[in-house]
Amino acid sequence: MRTKPLLLLLICLLPIVSVKGEKADTWPIADGTFIQESLAKTWDAKTWSKEMNYLKELGMNYVIFAPTAEGEGESQNLKTLYPTKQEGWYPKYPDLDLVDTILKEAQKAGLKVILGMNFNDLWWKIGGSNSKWLHQQMELGNKVAGELYSNYYKTYKDTFVGWYFVWEIDNITFATKKAEQSLIEALNIQLDYLNELDPDLFFMFCPFMNYRLGTKEAYRDFWIRLFAEVHLHQKDIFAPMDCVGAGGLNLDNFSAWFKELRKAVDTKPGLLFWSDTEVFDQRDWTSVPIGKFVQQMEGVAPYVDNIITFAYSHYYSPNVTESGFHDTYLEYVKTGKIEKKEPEAPYDLQMFAMPDGSNYLMWQEGEDNLGIAGYIVYREGRQIGRTQVARIGAQSGMIKAYKEIARLVKGRTYKYTVRAYDYTGNLSTESAVYEYTVE
């Protein structure tokens, strides 16, 4: 789950997935994706069916749906995404059971579902400093888990396979011994209940990290200490976010962090180590080109047992955006290859001053064999923005136009260029320089 702009799966390893110890002639592919309420709350049965079939044709096995309940401030009441019988709780959508919907549609497609429990935005403010509040949230989560299990497990026992811990742990919030111990106790409150409820359902969690706030060695040692005391069982899953999309790590250092975390996982026999690959760019919430997605998977493949994403369904699905992302990734899944042909450069740049005082740089697109995914705009040789194919339902679909947000000085001449990129991420050469003098 990604509930804060810092940032956000799972047990069957397919032969095609490149994992630790796998033979060299395979390539890494993603085995699952998150789907959140914000995306799926308006989907009808036809859309759900298409989504599950998109994931299935990619070789995925898992869908993570989380959270299934939302807290409100310090209240002990929850809004649920399923019918609830708990006193003081109420369904967010009285006529819609999203949990049953995703389980039913996943069952039809032969996919597995991991359900998350509750979440509360106060986590970001007091989660590491208020043990009483945090432990209360774990107890609430246990009640959610009990309802989910009672409502759905018997009907969907071959589909409902695990629990997702929605609370995202980082490498700074629990830096003190007191906070660390509080977290250990919180995890055990949840794990002890879930293991007693049904030991066959696994537990998965996705922490994150920021290299500016600590070292990879310190984070490794933090998890070694936690793994020694937390009641994780065999087949439970430690699936850190790769943090490349949110910017906590980058392509130069994320592999080294996963190498150290592998050492921590190896101290806990039976614990599985997965990567949660971020397929978004938080700077502008665009979809990462498929070539970079593959690069991120390749960077962790030597260390992890499996790979999931946050979130294929949110950033690549043809239900959400142009099918070029999905088609390009599907070709990679089938062949292990990424096409290298560069798009043609855009041309005929022009600036248009609008009646409201805004300025729009517009251009004509060149050709590409797979289609243009977006454009990168430069002013005076420096990148200033990016456009991308519109998400379905978005108000603006101006992929060939960029709104200049800088205050342009009257009488000054500015130089612009634009480059196209395709769904793989191949870049065109720069357009011819366009000079615009502000009148």
GIPEJO-V229423 format. One record per residue. RES is the residue in three letters. SS is DSSP state (A for helix, B for strand, O for the rest). PSI is psi in radians with two decimals (* if undefined). BURIAL is + if it has 16 or more other ideal C-beta (glycine too) atoms within 10 Angstrom, else -. Layout:
# GIPEJO-V229423
res: {RES & RES}
ss: {SS & SS}
psi: {PSI & PSI}
burial: {BURIAL & BURIAL}
This chain:
# GIPEJO-V229423
res: {MET & ARG & THR & LYS & PRO & LEU & LEU & LEU & LEU & LEU & ILE & CYS & LEU & LEU & PRO & ILE & VAL & SER & VAL & LYS & GLY & GLU & LYS & ALA & ASP & THR & TRP & PRO & ILE & ALA & ASP & GLY & THR & PHE & ILE & GLN & GLU & SER & LEU & ALA & LYS & THR & TRP & ASP & ALA & LYS & THR & TRP & SER & LYS & GLU & MET & ASN & TYR & LEU & LYS & GLU & LEU & GLY & MET & ASN & TYR & VAL & ILE & PHE & ALA & PRO & THR & ALA & GLU & GLY & GLU & GLY & GLU & SER & GLN & ASN & LEU & LYS & THR & LEU & TYR & PRO & THR & LYS & GLN & GLU & GLY & TRP & TYR & PRO & LYS & TYR & PRO & ASP & LEU & ASP & LEU & VAL & ASP & THR & ILE & LEU & LYS & GLU & ALA & GLN & LYS & ALA & GLY & LEU & LYS & VAL & ILE & LEU & GLY & MET & ASN & PHE & ASN & ASP & LEU & TRP & TRP & LYS & ILE & GLY & GLY & SER & ASN & SER & LYS & TRP & LEU & HIS & GLN & GLN & MET & GLU & LEU & GLY & ASN & LYS & VAL & ALA & GLY & GLU & LEU & TYR & SER & ASN & TYR & TYR & LYS & THR & TYR & LYS & ASP & THR & PHE & VAL & GLY & TRP & TYR & PHE & VAL & TRP & GLU & ILE & ASP & ASN & ILE & THR & PHE & ALA & THR & LYS & LYS & ALA & GLU & GLN & SER & LEU & ILE & GLU & ALA & LEU & ASN & ILE & GLN & LEU & ASP & TYR & LEU & ASN & GLU & LEU & ASP & PRO & ASP & LEU & PHE & PHE & MET & PHE & CYS & PRO & PHE & MET & ASN & TYR & ARG & LEU & GLY & THR & LYS & GLU & ALA & TYR & ARG & ASP & PHE & TRP & ILE & ARG & LEU & PHE & ALA & GLU & VAL & HIS & LEU & HIS & GLN & LYS & ASP & ILE & PHE & ALA & PRO & MET & ASP & CYS & VAL & GLY & ALA & GLY & GLY & LEU & ASN & LEU & ASP & ASN & PHE & SER & ALA & TRP & PHE & LYS & GLU & LEU & ARG & LYS & ALA & VAL & ASP & THR & LYS & PRO & GLY & LEU & LEU & PHE & TRP & SER & ASP & THR & GLU & VAL & PHE & ASP & GLN & ARG & ASP & TRP & THR & SER & VAL & PRO & ILE & GLY & LYS & PHE & VAL & GLN & GLN & MET & GLU & GLY & VAL & ALA & PRO & TYR & VAL & ASP & ASN & ILE & ILE & THR & PHE & ALA & TYR & SER & HIS & TYR & TYR & SER & PRO & ASN & VAL & THR & GLU & SER & GLY & PHE & HIS & ASP & THR & TYR & LEU & GLU & TYR & VAL & LYS & THR & GLY & LYS & ILE & GLU & LYS & LYS & GLU & PRO & GLU & ALA & PRO & TYR & ASP & LEU & GLN & MET & PHE & ALA & MET & PRO & ASP & GLY & SER & ASN & TYR & LEU & MET & TRP & GLN & GLU & GLY & GLU & ASP & ASN & LEU & GLY & ILE & ALA & GLY & TYR & ILE & VAL & TYR & ARG & GLU & GLY & ARG & GLN & ILE & GLY & ARG & THR & GLN & VAL & ALA & ARG & ILE & GLY & ALA & GLN & SER & GLY & MET & ILE & LYS & ALA & TYR & LYS & GLU & ILE & ALA & ARG & LEU & VAL & LYS & GLY & ARG & THR & TYR & LYS & TYR & THR & VAL & ARG & ALA & TYR & ASP & TYR & THR & GLY & ASN & LEU & SER & THR & GLU & SER & ALA & VAL & TYR & GLU & TYR & THR & VAL & GLU}
ss: {O & O & O & O & O & O & O & O & O & O & O & O & O & O & O & O & O & O & O & O & O & O & O & O & O & O & O & O & O & O & O & B & B & B & B & O & A & A & A & A & O & O & O & O & A & A & A & A & A & A & A & A & A & A & A & A & A & O & O & O & O & B & B & B & B & O & O & O & B & B & B & O & O & O & O & O & O & B & B & B & O & O & O & O & O & O & O & O & O & B & B & O & O & O & O & O & O & A & A & A & A & A & A & A & A & A & A & A & A & O & O & B & B & B & B & B & O & B & B & O & O & O & A & A & A & A & O & O & O & O & A & A & A & A & A & A & A & A & A & A & A & A & A & A & A & A & A & A & A & A & A & A & A & O & O & O & O & O & O & B & B & B & B & B & B & O & O & O & O & O & O & O & O & O & O & O & A & A & A & A & A & A & A & A & A & A & A & A & A & A & A & A & A & A & A & A & A & O & O & O & O & B & B & B & B & O & O & O & O & O & O & O & O & O & O & A & A & A & A & A & A & A & A & A & A & A & A & A & A & O & O & O & O & O & O & O & B & B & B & B & B & O & O & O & O & O & O & O & O & O & O & O & O & A & A & A & A & A & A & A & A & A & A & A & A & O & O & O & O & O & O & B & B & B & B & B & B & B & O & B & B & O & O & O & O & B & B & O & O & A & A & A & A & A & A & A & A & A & A & A & A & O & O & O & O & B & B & B & B & B & O & A & A & A & A & O & O & O & O & O & O & O & O & A & A & A & A & A & A & A & A & A & A & A & A & O & O & O & O & O & O & O & O & O & O & O & B & B & B & B & B & B & B & O & O & O & O & O & B & B & B & B & B & B & O & O & O & O & O & O & O & B & B & B & B & B & B & B & B & O & O & B & B & B & B & B & B & B & O & O & O & O & O & O & O & O & O & O & O & O & B & B & B & B & O & O & O & O & O & O & O & O & B & B & B & B & B & B & B & B & B & B & O & O & O & O & B & O & O & O & O & O & O & B & B & B & B & O & O}
psi: {2.42 & 1.75 & -0.05 & 2.43 & 0.29 & -0.56 & * & * & * & -0.45 & -0.32 & 2.16 & 2.00 & 2.63 & -0.52 & -0.30 & 2.26 & 1.96 & 3.03 & 2.12 & -0.05 & 2.72 & 2.73 & -0.23 & 0.36 & 2.99 & 2.64 & 2.37 & 2.80 & 2.47 & 0.02 & 3.02 & 2.66 & 2.56 & 2.19 & 2.79 & -0.68 & -0.55 & -0.75 & -0.04 & -0.41 & 0.05 & 2.41 & 3.11 & -0.65 & -0.74 & -0.76 & -0.78 & -0.77 & -0.74 & -0.82 & -0.64 & -0.59 & -0.81 & -0.70 & -0.72 & -0.30 & 0.00 & 0.24 & 2.71 & -0.35 & 2.49 & 2.27 & 2.08 & 1.97 & 2.60 & 2.95 & -0.01 & 2.51 & 2.32 & 2.80 & 1.79 & -2.35 & 0.14 & 2.62 & 0.06 & 2.69 & 2.59 & 2.19 & 2.76 & 0.36 & 2.85 & 2.27 & 2.61 & 0.07 & 2.33 & 2.27 & -0.27 & 2.78 & 2.60 & 2.39 & -0.64 & 1.67 & -0.51 & 0.25 & 2.18 & 1.62 & -0.55 & -0.82 & -0.67 & -0.84 & -0.62 & -0.75 & -0.81 & -0.61 & -0.70 & -0.73 & -0.66 & -0.10 & 0.43 & 2.80 & 2.58 & 2.35 & 2.19 & 2.31 & 2.78 & -2.20 & 2.83 & 2.71 & 2.26 & -0.28 & -0.28 & -0.72 & -0.31 & -0.74 & 0.08 & -0.57 & -0.08 & -0.18 & 1.59 & -0.70 & -0.82 & -0.79 & -0.75 & -0.57 & -0.69 & -0.62 & -0.71 & -0.70 & -0.73 & -0.62 & -0.67 & -0.69 & -0.83 & -0.72 & -0.73 & -0.78 & -0.76 & -0.77 & -0.69 & -0.63 & -0.37 & -0.75 & -0.70 & -0.60 & 0.65 & -0.40 & -0.10 & -0.70 & 1.79 & -0.17 & 3.03 & 2.49 & 2.25 & 1.85 & -0.45 & 2.06 & 2.07 & 2.40 & -3.00 & 0.46 & -0.61 & -0.62 & 0.70 & -0.45 & 2.75 & -0.66 & -0.81 & -0.68 & -0.77 & -0.65 & -0.70 & -0.76 & -0.80 & -0.70 & -0.81 & -0.69 & -0.55 & -0.77 & -0.84 & -0.71 & -0.70 & -0.84 & -0.69 & -0.59 & -0.63 & -0.83 & 1.79 & -0.20 & -0.28 & 2.19 & 2.93 & 2.29 & 2.50 & 2.63 & 1.49 & 2.98 & 3.06 & 2.76 & 2.09 & -0.32 & -0.28 & -0.02 & -3.14 & 2.76 & -0.56 & -0.70 & -0.68 & -0.65 & -0.85 & -0.60 & -0.81 & -0.55 & -0.76 & -0.77 & -0.77 & -0.51 & -0.41 & -0.33 & 2.46 & 0.94 & 2.56 & 2.97 & 2.47 & -0.05 & 2.76 & 2.14 & 1.92 & 1.27 & 2.54 & 2.52 & -0.23 & 0.16 & -0.68 & -0.71 & -0.28 & 0.05 & -0.56 & 3.07 & 3.10 & -0.31 & -0.39 & -0.18 & -0.60 & -0.68 & -0.62 & -0.72 & -0.54 & -0.74 & -0.69 & -0.51 & -0.68 & -0.66 & -0.79 & -0.63 & -0.21 & -0.13 & 1.62 & 2.30 & -0.26 & 2.29 & 2.58 & 1.97 & 2.84 & 2.40 & 1.68 & 2.19 & 2.05 & 0.44 & 2.82 & 1.90 & -0.30 & -0.55 & 0.19 & 0.65 & 2.90 & 2.34 & 2.32 & 2.63 & -0.59 & -0.68 & -0.68 & -0.82 & -0.73 & -0.69 & -0.72 & -0.72 & -0.57 & -0.45 & -0.26 & -0.62 & -0.26 & -0.41 & 2.86 & -0.33 & 2.96 & 2.33 & 3.11 & 2.58 & 1.85 & 2.17 & -0.79 & -0.53 & -0.44 & -0.27 & -0.32 & 2.41 & -0.24 & -0.22 & -0.65 & -3.06 & 2.56 & -0.13 & -0.65 & -0.85 & -0.79 & -0.70 & -0.74 & -0.67 & -0.71 & -0.68 & -0.78 & -0.71 & -0.59 & -0.34 & 0.19 & 2.61 & 2.24 & 2.61 & 0.03 & 2.23 & 2.51 & 2.83 & 2.69 & 2.54 & 2.87 & 3.01 & 0.94 & 2.46 & 2.55 & 2.33 & 2.16 & 2.16 & 2.76 & -0.49 & 0.08 & -0.13 & 2.82 & 2.35 & 2.18 & 2.20 & 2.80 & 3.01 & 2.52 & 2.62 & -3.01 & 2.72 & 2.55 & -0.49 & -0.23 & 2.61 & 2.24 & -0.50 & -3.03 & 2.59 & 2.28 & 2.37 & 2.46 & 2.20 & 0.62 & -0.03 & 2.39 & 2.28 & -0.21 & 3.10 & 2.55 & 2.80 & 2.74 & 2.51 & 2.52 & 2.52 & 2.26 & -0.11 & 2.61 & -0.55 & 2.34 & 0.58 & 1.33 & -0.48 & 0.55 & 2.48 & 2.21 & 2.04 & 2.02 & -0.20 & 2.65 & 1.95 & 2.33 & 2.26 & 2.34 & -0.18 & 2.58 & 2.27 & 2.52 & 2.20 & 2.54 & 2.80 & 2.48 & 2.50 & 2.65 & 2.54 & -3.04 & -0.40 & -0.56 & 0.06 & 2.34 & 2.46 & 2.98 & 2.92 & 2.59 & 2.95 & 2.58 & 2.33 & 2.19 & 2.25 & 2.11 & 2.19 & 2.18 & *}
burial: {+ & + & + & - & - & + & + & + & + & + & + & - & - & - & - & - & + & + & + & - & - & + & - & - & - & - & + & + & + & + & + & + & + & + & + & + & + & - & + & + & - & - & + & - & - & - & - & + & - & - & + & + & - & + & + & - & - & + & + & + & + & + & + & + & + & + & + & + & + & + & + & - & - & - & - & - & - & + & + & + & + & + & - & + & - & + & - & - & + & - & + & + & - & - & - & + & + & + & + & + & + & + & + & + & + & + & + & - & + & - & + & + & + & + & + & + & + & + & + & + & - & + & + & - & - & - & + & + & - & + & + & - & + & + & + & + & + & + & - & + & + & + & + & + & + & - & + & + & + & - & + & + & + & - & - & + & - & - & + & + & + & + & + & + & + & + & + & + & + & + & + & - & + & + & - & - & - & - & + & + & - & + & + & + & - & + & + & + & + & + & + & - & + & + & + & - & + & - & - & - & + & + & + & + & + & + & + & + & + & + & + & - & - & - & - & + & - & - & + & + & - & + & + & + & - & + & + & - & - & + & - & + & - & - & + & + & + & + & + & + & + & + & + & + & + & + & + & + & + & - & - & - & - & + & + & - & + & + & - & + & + & + & - & + & + & - & - & + & - & - & + & + & + & + & + & + & + & + & + & + & + & + & - & - & - & + & + & + & + & + & + & + & + & + & - & + & + & - & + & + & + & + & + & + & + & + & + & + & + & + & + & + & + & + & + & + & + & - & + & + & + & + & + & + & + & + & - & + & + & + & + & + & - & - & - & - & - & + & + & - & - & + & + & - & + & + & - & - & + & - & + & - & - & - & - & - & - & - & + & - & + & - & + & - & + & + & - & + & - & + & + & + & + & + & + & + & + & + & + & - & - & - & - & - & + & + & + & + & + & - & + & - & - & - & - & - & - & - & + & + & + & + & - & + & - & - & - & - & - & - & - & - & - & + & - & + & + & + & + & + & + & + & + & + & + & + & - & + & - & + & + & - & - & + & - & + & - & - & -}
